[in-house]
């Protein structure tokens, strides 16, 4: 791929053809990633080390933590961010290869339809991630986790585990849910903006 294609691709990703799309890129790329990268590490970075069960033994702690966290929140949210970026990246790669200028995307029906499809796909992926997050992490992190240790062939089947900084994690969960909702709203608003431009209710940028 030539440098011109790479430049067009990067410009398209950083400067989408709509005002709301540009705000979405700023929100998604700056605030959400900063929140996850910096605060997420601070909240979840040492969780496994401070997760303790009764009896406080390494094998029990490790077994129960793996049961409590099938996937760590940082990994899940990082995968979510990457996957949600894929539809837009594919569109801008297509636009770069076809030498389509950003200002021309909303002028031709085929380009506009392709772009709307990529935005709609982002909405679907965000909604699926939202549902998976609820299934994996719930809406609240409790201070006590009841772990089933039958797989360790212990005399006891259920043990109590202490979840460190559960209140901070609950706040962080709510924040990530909020970010997902805001992103979906921005995507819906972007489709609405495109429709208004196509119908002539809004002037081109």
Secondary structure, DSSP 8 states (H G I E B T S, - for coil): --HHHHHHHHHHHHS-SSHHHHHHHHIIIIIIHHIIIIIHHHHHTTHHHH-EESS--HHHHHHHHHHH-SS-HHHHHHHHHHHHHHHHHHHHHHHHHTT--GGGTTTSHHHHHHHHHHHHHHHHHHHHHHHHHHHHH-S---SEEEEE-GGGT-S-SEEEEE-TTHHHHHHHHHHHHHHHHHHHHHHHHHHHHHHHHHHTSS---
